[in-house]
Amino acid sequence: MTTGLVAASMMAPLLLLPQGGLLAEAAYLKASFYAEHYGRPSAARTEMLENRPQAGLVGKSTTSEGQKSTTSEANNRPPNHRGMPAKGLTVLGLMSPRELEAMLSKRGWSAWSSEKRMSGLLLLIADALEREKSGRFTVSKDRSRAFCSALRKIDGDADTPRDGLSVLMGLRVFVRESVGRCYPRACASEFRIGEPYASRPRCQVPLKLTAAQAEKWEKRLERVRLAYERKTPVIAAVRWSASRVTLPGEGAKAILRLRTTEPDSFPSAERCAKWLDERSQRVAVNGMGTVHTPIGQCPRIIRPFLLIDGEEVTEVDISAAHVALLPRIYEPAFLANLGIDYDWLDAEREKRSMIAVIESGDVYGGGTPEERKRRKKETLTSLNMDARVQMAMAASRFLLDGRPIASAAMRAVKRKSHRDLSHWLQRWTSDIVNASVLALYEQGIPSIPITDCLLVRKRDEDIARDELAFRIFDSAGVRAMVGEIRYAAPCLT
């Protein structure tokens, strides 16, 4: 028993201090010995700790003076990573590191004056210059943080910008041209190089980067792509589906025929064929969340020639998608955001009556197919019109007469811009389509979104139709027509 206690005292002497006797005294002496020889580092050891690589610091550590040292403070240490030497790199720039340091010091932003953070700012400038087209480029906060991390709240004063993009805007190196609008989320903004830097010749700026920074720069395109995929998972699903799309020889011949028969449609078809041949699968997402690919811009006459996994394809289309999602304007959160005073029972009654009109299939009125097509165009156009003009159009009166809450919502949402209602409808449509793409992706079914429809294999047509129709019914309560078949959901009671 005594041997066990002695062994325990050698391993963790402080655990025995509350006990009396010789064992406690021996533990105290042993703890003092440890503190004397190991708890107080020598001058050489202190210097080694202060110059150790930044990657070796995690969270907080204690210096020889007993003060707390944060990871942010370690950014001011020499730029080496896991003991590896700094890597020299030359990038396109507008200023030297010394000039940037002087600018930061003049503004009093000393927290950004470390060599590592200044290198991140210069890398952000180089990335913008590489992507600059017609004097404009887009930068989001997520992209800027891929090159220089944001400051913590405890670093710098209240006037110090927290992210690299704000720093360059404060120095007037970047000037915002237009704010990216997204309904309801924000997206990347458009910038230009500010004066006097825009008139300067581009120069080569030598940098000393850590191994981690050099790796980030070399793999910046992949890192940005992965960051976008994490933020918008549908991009990965669409890219996976696009990798399985092929264009046979008959399709290529049909594209060549467009050069003489439809010369205006030929460039977009050729761009689609090139996109499929290169296998780059670059995907763009606009402010309303709509996923754009060259397949969506390809003429309809060419799409049937495409193959997915070597099988024939078909388009599953949502009939009158914006009209089917229009009852979402009765959502309590939407009406509350517009500041509309309403009675819940009246709103529910109006919503059900609007749904009944939409599901009747007579939302565009009767008549010949040409008349219905004309009324459909008029109805969809009215959603983008000024509120006063819209209320005067027959197509809008058919939906809004006898529904004062809907009429008030139309006027309120178009108060700032007559296109805002259309933006919301595009946002809701994109949410439906993108969620369906992800659901099919989880089932191993490839699908390509084309605005308000999905391009899928013919054998997957029923699954894609049910997926789209269910999500419309779940969000708006409308049994919509999808693929020329109305969703067979139970009636609302």
C-alpha positions in Angstrom: 0.0 0.0 0.0 2.9 2.3 0.9 4.6 1.6 -2.4 1.5 2.5 -4.3 1.2 5.8 -2.5 4.9 6.6 -3.1 4.5 5.8 -6.8 1.4 8.0 -7.0 3.2 10.8 -5.2 6.0 10.6 -7.8 3.5 10.8 -10.7 1.1 13.4 -9.3 2.5 14.8 -6.0 -0.1 17.6 -5.7 -2.9 15.0 -5.2 -1.5 14.1 -1.8 -1.2 17.6 -0.4 -4.5 17.5 1.6 -3.2 14.4 3.5 -1.1 14.8 6.6 2.2 13.2 7.5 5.5 12.6 5.7 4.0 11.7 2.4 2.3 15.1 2.1 5.6 16.8 3.0 7.5 14.7 0.4 4.9 15.5 -2.2 5.2 19.2 -1.5 9.0 19.1 -1.8 8.7 17.2 -5.0 6.2 19.7 -6.4 8.6 22.6 -5.5 11.4 20.8 -7.3 9.3 20.5 -10.4 8.3 24.1 -10.3 11.9 25.2 -9.8 13.4 23.2 -12.6 10.5 22.8 -15.1 7.9 25.5 -14.4 10.3 28.4 -14.8 11.9 28.2 -18.2 15.4 29.5 -18.7 16.3 32.5 -20.8 17.3 30.2 -23.7 14.1 28.2 -23.4 12.0 31.4 -23.2 13.6 32.7 -26.4 12.9 29.4 -28.1 9.2 29.5 -27.0 8.8 33.0 -28.3 10.2 32.1 -31.7 8.5 28.8 -32.1 6.3 28.2 -35.2 2.8 29.6 -35.1 1.3 26.2 -35.9 2.6 24.9 -32.6 0.4 27.3 -30.7 -3.2 26.2 -30.1 -5.4 28.5 -28.0 -3.6 30.2 -25.2 -0.2 29.6 -23.7 1.7 31.1 -20.8 5.0 33.1 -21.2 7.7 33.3 -18.6 6.1 36.5 -17.2 2.9 34.7 -16.6 1.0 36.7 -19.2 -1.4 35.1 -21.7 -0.3 34.7 -25.3 -2.9 34.2 -27.9 -2.7 32.7 -31.4 -3.4 36.1 -32.8 -0.2 37.5 -31.2 1.7 34.6 -32.7 0.9 35.9 -36.2 3.6 38.6 -35.5 6.3 35.9 -35.2 8.7 34.9 -38.0 6.8 33.3 -40.9 7.8 29.7 -40.6 5.4 26.7 -40.5 6.3 23.5 -38.5 10.0 24.5 -38.7 9.9 24.9 -42.5 11.7 27.9 -44.0 9.7 30.7 -45.5 8.9 30.4 -49.2 9.5 33.2 -51.6 6.8 34.0 -54.1 6.3 36.8 -56.6 2.7 38.0 -57.3 1.0 40.7 -59.2 0.4 43.8 -57.1 0.0 47.6 -56.8 2.3 48.4 -53.9 5.3 47.0 -51.9 4.9 45.6 -48.5 6.8 48.6 -47.0 4.3 51.0 -48.6 1.4 48.9 -47.3 2.9 48.9 -43.8 3.2 52.7 -43.9 -0.4 53.1 -45.0 -1.6 50.8 -42.1 0.5 52.7 -39.6 -0.9 56.0 -40.8 -4.4 54.8 -40.2 -3.4 53.3 -36.8 -4.3 49.7 -37.8 -1.2 48.2 -36.2 -3.0 44.8 -35.7 -2.7 44.4 -39.5 1.0 45.3 -39.7 2.4 41.8 -39.1 4.3 40.3 -42.0 1.8 37.4 -42.2 -1.3 39.6 -42.4 0.2 42.0 -44.8 1.1 39.1 -47.1 -2.5 38.0 -46.9 -3.7 41.5 -48.0 -1.3 41.5 -50.9 -2.5 38.1 -51.9 -6.0 39.3 -51.9 -5.0 42.2 -54.2 -3.2 39.8 -56.5 -6.3 37.5 -56.7 -8.5 40.5 -57.6 -6.1 41.7 -60.3 -6.0 38.3 -61.9 -9.8 38.1 -62.1 -10.3 41.7 -63.1 -12.4 42.1 -66.3 -13.2 45.5 -67.8 -11.9 47.2 -64.6 -14.4 45.2 -62.3 -14.1 42.2 -60.1 -16.3 40.5 -57.4 -15.1 39.7 -53.9 -17.0 38.2 -51.0 -16.0 38.1 -47.4 -15.7 34.4 -47.6 -13.2 34.7 -50.5 -11.2 37.4 -48.7 -10.9 35.2 -45.6 -9.4 32.5 -47.7 -6.3 34.7 -48.0 -6.2 36.5 -44.7 -8.1 35.5 -41.6 -10.3 37.9 -39.7 -9.1 39.6 -36.5 -10.5 38.5 -33.2 -12.6 40.9 -31.1 -9.8 41.3 -28.5 -7.3 42.4 -31.2 -7.0 46.1 -32.1 -9.4 48.9 -31.1 -13.0 49.4 -32.0 -12.1 51.4 -35.2 -9.9 48.6 -36.6 -11.5 46.6 -39.4 -12.0 42.9 -38.7 -11.5 41.4 -42.1 -9.1 42.0 -45.0 -11.7 43.2 -47.4 -12.8 46.0 -45.1 -9.1 47.0 -44.7 -8.6 47.4 -48.4 -11.8 49.3 -48.7 -10.8 51.6 -45.8 -7.4 52.2 -47.6 -9.4 53.0 -50.8 -7.5 50.3 -52.7 -10.9 48.6 -53.4 -13.9 50.7 -54.1 -17.3 49.1 -54.1 -19.2 49.7 -57.3 -22.4 47.8 -56.5 -23.7 45.9 -53.6 -24.6 42.3 -54.3 -28.3 41.8 -53.6 -29.8 38.4 -52.8 -33.2 37.5 -51.7 -33.1 37.0 -48.7 -29.4 36.5 -48.3 -26.4 38.6 -49.4 -23.9 37.7 -52.1 -20.6 39.0 -53.4 -20.3 42.7 -54.3 -18.6 44.2 -57.3 -15.5 46.3 -56.9 -12.9 48.4 -58.8 -9.4 49.6 -58.0 -9.5 53.0 -56.4 -7.5 56.1 -57.2 -4.6 56.6 -57.4 -3.8 52.9 -57.6 -5.9 52.3 -60.8 -3.6 54.5 -62.8 -0.5 52.8 -61.5 1.3 50.1 -63.6 1.0 46.6 -62.2 4.2 45.5 -60.6 5.7 42.2 -59.3 5.7 42.1 -55.5 8.1 39.6 -53.8 6.6 38.0 -50.7 7.8 35.6 -48.0 5.0 33.2 -47.2 4.7 30.5 -44.7 4.3 27.0 -46.1 0.6 27.1 -45.2 0.1 30.5 -47.0 2.0 29.2 -50.1 -0.2 26.1 -50.2 -3.4 28.2 -49.9 -2.2 30.4 -52.7 -1.3 27.6 -55.0 -4.6 25.8 -54.3 -6.7 29.0 -54.1 -9.1 28.0 -56.9 -9.8 24.6 -55.3 -10.2 26.2 -51.9 -12.7 28.8 -53.2 -14.6 26.1 -55.0 -14.8 24.0 -51.9 -15.8 27.0 -49.8 -18.7 27.7 -52.2 -19.7 24.1 -52.2 -19.9 24.1 -48.4 -22.0 27.2 -48.5 -24.1 26.1 -51.4 -24.2 22.2 -51.4 -26.2 22.1 -54.6 -23.1 23.1 -56.6 -21.4 19.8 -55.7 -24.5 17.9 -56.7 -24.8 19.7 -60.1 -21.1 19.2 -60.8 -21.4 15.5 -60.0 -24.4 15.2 -62.3 -22.8 17.2 -65.1 -19.8 14.9 -65.1 -22.1 12.1 -66.3 -23.6 14.1 -69.2 -22.3 13.4 -72.7 -23.1 14.7 -76.2 -23.1 12.0 -78.9 -22.1 12.6 -82.5 -25.7 13.2 -83.6 -25.9 16.1 -81.1 -22.6 17.6 -82.4 -24.0 17.4 -86.0 -27.2 19.1 -84.9 -25.1 22.0 -83.3 -23.2 22.4 -86.6 -26.5 22.7 -88.5 -27.5 25.6 -86.2 -24.7 27.6 -87.7 -26.8 28.0 -90.9 -30.4 27.5 -89.7 -30.3 29.5 -86.4 -27.0 31.5 -86.2 -28.1 33.3 -83.0 -28.5 30.0 -81.1 -25.2 28.5 -82.3 -22.8 30.2 -79.8 -24.7 29.0 -76.7 -24.9 25.4 -78.1 -21.2 25.4 -79.0 -20.4 26.7 -75.5 -22.4 23.8 -74.0 -20.5 21.2 -76.1 -17.2 22.8 -75.2 -18.1 22.7 -71.5 -19.0 19.0 -71.7 -15.7 18.2 -73.6 -13.5 20.0 -71.2 -15.1 18.4 -68.2 -14.5 21.5 -66.1 -18.1 21.6 -64.9 -17.9 25.2 -63.8 -21.2 26.2 -62.2 -22.5 29.7 -61.4 -25.1 30.7 -58.9 -26.8 34.1 -59.2 -28.1 36.3 -56.4 -31.5 34.6 -56.3 -29.9 31.1 -55.9 -30.6 30.0 -59.5 -27.9 27.5 -60.7 -26.7 28.3 -64.2 -24.8 25.9 -66.5 -24.2 26.0 -70.2 -26.8 23.2 -70.5 -29.5 25.5 -69.3 -28.5 28.1 -71.9 -28.3 25.5 -74.7 -31.2 25.7 -77.2 -34.1 23.4 -76.5 -33.6 21.7 -79.9 -30.2 20.4 -78.7 -31.1 19.2 -75.2 -32.9 15.9 -76.3 -29.6 14.8 -77.9 -27.8 14.9 -74.4 -27.3 11.6 -72.6 -26.9 11.0 -68.9 -25.0 7.8 -68.2 -25.6 6.9 -71.9 -29.4 7.1 -71.4 -32.0 9.4 -73.0 -33.1 12.4 -71.0 -36.3 14.4 -70.4 -37.2 17.7 -68.9 -39.5 17.8 -65.8 -41.0 21.2 -65.9 -43.0 23.1 -63.3 -46.0 24.7 -65.0 -46.5 28.4 -64.0 -43.9 28.1 -61.2 -44.2 31.7 -60.1 -48.0 31.6 -60.0 -47.9 28.3 -58.1 -45.7 29.8 -55.4 -47.6 33.1 -55.2 -49.6 32.0 -52.1 -46.4 32.2 -50.1 -47.0 35.9 -49.8 -49.5 35.0 -47.0 -46.8 33.6 -44.8 -46.9 35.4 -41.4 -43.2 36.2 -41.5 -43.5 37.7 -45.0 -46.5 39.9 -44.1 -44.9 40.9 -40.8 -41.7 42.0 -42.6 -43.8 44.2 -44.9 -45.6 45.8 -41.9 -49.1 44.7 -43.0 -51.8 44.6 -40.4 -54.1 41.6 -41.0 -56.4 39.1 -39.4 -55.1 35.5 -39.5 -58.4 34.0 -40.4 -59.0 36.4 -43.3 -55.5 35.7 -44.6 -56.1 31.9 -44.4 -59.4 32.3 -46.2 -57.8 34.4 -48.9 -55.0 31.9 -49.3 -57.3 29.0 -49.8 -59.4 30.8 -52.4 -56.3 31.8 -54.3 -55.0 28.2 -54.2 -58.4 27.0 -55.5 -58.1 29.3 -58.5 -54.5 28.2 -59.2 -55.4 24.5 -58.9 -58.5 24.9 -61.2 -56.2 25.2 -64.2 -58.1 28.3 -65.3 -55.7 30.8 -63.8 -55.1 32.2 -67.3 -58.7 32.0 -68.3 -60.3 29.9 -71.0 -60.2 30.2 -74.7 -57.8 29.0 -77.4 -54.2 28.0 -76.7 -53.1 31.3 -78.3 -55.3 33.3 -75.9 -54.1 31.3 -72.9 -50.5 31.8 -73.9 -51.1 35.6 -74.2 -52.8 35.8 -70.8 -49.9 33.7 -69.3 -47.4 36.2 -70.6 -49.5 39.1 -69.3 -49.8 37.5 -65.8 -46.1 36.8 -65.5 -45.3 40.3 -66.9 -47.5 41.9 -64.3 -45.4 40.5 -61.5 -42.6 42.7 -62.7 -44.7 45.8 -63.2 -45.2 48.8 -61.0 -48.0 48.1 -58.4 -50.4 50.7 -59.9 -49.9 49.3 -63.4 -50.3 45.8 -62.2 -53.6 46.4 -60.4 -55.0 47.9 -63.6 -54.2 44.7 -65.7 -56.9 42.2 -66.2 -54.6 39.2 -65.4 -53.8 40.6 -62.0 -57.4 41.5 -61.2 -58.3 37.9 -61.8 -56.0 36.9 -59.0 -56.3 39.8 -56.7 -59.9 41.0 -56.8 -61.6 40.3 -53.5 -58.3 39.6 -51.8 -57.3 42.9 -50.0 -54.4 41.3 -48.0 -52.8 40.1 -51.2 -53.3 43.5 -52.9 -51.7 45.2 -49.9 -48.8 42.8 -49.9 -48.2 43.5 -53.6 -48.1 47.2 -53.0 -45.8 46.9 -50.0 -43.3 44.5 -51.5 -43.0 46.8 -54.6 -42.6 50.0 -52.7 -38.9 50.2 -53.2 -38.6 48.4 -56.5 -41.2 47.0 -58.8 -39.0 43.9 -59.4 -38.8 42.9 -55.7 -41.8 40.5 -55.9 -40.2 38.8 -58.9 -37.0 38.4 -57.0 -38.8 36.7 -54.1 -40.6 34.4 -56.5 -37.3 33.5 -58.2 -35.7 32.9 -54.7 -38.6 30.5 -53.8 -38.4 28.7 -57.1 -34.7 28.2 -56.7 -35.1 26.9 -53.2 -37.6 24.3 -54.5 -35.4 23.2 -57.5 -32.2 23.1 -55.5 -33.7 21.1 -52.7 -35.0 18.6 -55.2 -31.5 18.3 -56.8 -30.0 17.6 -53.4 -32.7 15.0 -52.6 -32.1 13.2 -55.9 -28.4 13.4 -55.4 -28.7 11.6 -52.1 -30.5 8.9 -53.9 -27.8 8.6 -56.6 -30.0 10.2 -59.3 -28.2 12.8 -61.5 -30.2 15.9 -62.4 -29.4 19.3 -64.0 -31.4 22.3 -62.9 -32.7 24.6 -65.7 -34.4 27.5 -64.0 -37.7 25.9 -63.0 -37.2 22.4 -64.4 -34.9 19.4 -64.1 -33.1 17.5 -66.8 -33.1 13.8 -65.7 -32.9 10.4 -67.2 -36.3 9.2 -68.6 -36.4 6.3 -66.1 -36.1 8.9 -63.2 -38.9 11.2 -64.6 -41.6 10.0 -62.1 -39.2 10.4 -59.1 -38.1 13.9 -60.1 -41.8 14.9 -60.7 -42.9 13.7 -57.3 -40.0 15.5 -55.6 -40.7 18.8 -57.2 -44.5 18.6 -56.7 -44.2 17.6 -53.1 -41.9 20.5 -52.2 -44.2 23.0 -53.9 -47.2 21.6 -52.0 -45.2 21.7 -48.7 -44.1 25.3 -49.1 -47.1 26.9 -50.8 -49.9 24.4 -50.3 -50.6 24.2 -54.1 -51.0 21.0 -56.0 -49.0 22.2 -59.0 -48.7 20.8 -62.5 -45.3 19.2 -62.8 -44.5 17.4 -66.0 -48.1 17.9 -67.3 -49.4 15.9 -64.3 -51.0 17.5 -61.3 -49.7 16.5 -57.9 -52.1 14.0 -56.2 -51.8 15.4 -52.7 -54.8 15.4 -50.3 -57.0 18.4 -50.4 -56.6 21.1 -47.8 -59.5 21.2 -45.3 
